[in-house]
Amino acid sequence: MTMFFNDVVNLLEDLNAEELAAWIDKGWIKPEKTSESDVFHTTDVARVRLIAECRYQLNLDIDTIDLIVPLLDQVYGLRRELRTLVRAINAQPDDVRQNILDATTYASNDRTA
């Protein structure tokens, strides 16, 4: 799904063009730039919805959202890396996977002692 700037503004009742433009200027939203308009892909629209929820439903101020957005980016980045790691582990032979499980279980038990 792709949407243009005005479509995204019209999608959410509380959102106006000036605020969406400010979010883009802050780098919170990074739509694809075209000669016609900014093009928002599914992930961009989901991000707009999330920021709008923080702003309008949770009543978070701009400075707080400025702190939250990079933290969310880190969490999503770590999730992507973990998915990649899980796929790599699952592609290994059974004995290698068992060695990894043993090592992580040992390390986990070592931390709790």
C-alpha positions, 0 to 999 in steps of 0.5 A: 500500500502506498499513499501520498502526503494528503492521503495520510493527513486525511487518514487521521482525524487529529493530524494536520499537514503542518504537523506531519511536515514537522514529523518529516523534518524531524526525521521521525517519518521518512517517506519516499520523495518524488516530484509529485509528493511524498510517498508513504509506504505501509511502514511509513503509515504505521509509523505515522499512526504510532506517533499520532497515537503517542501525540493525540491519545497519550498526550505526549509532548514533542520532546518525549516523542523525540526520545521515544522514536530512536528507542523504538527504532533500536528495538525494531532493529534488534528484533530484525537482527534476532530474526536473522540470527534465529534463521541462521541457527535453525539452518545449522545441523542438529548438533550445532544447534544443541551446542548453541542451546547448551552454551546459552543455557550455561550462560543464562544459569551463570548469570543467575548464580 
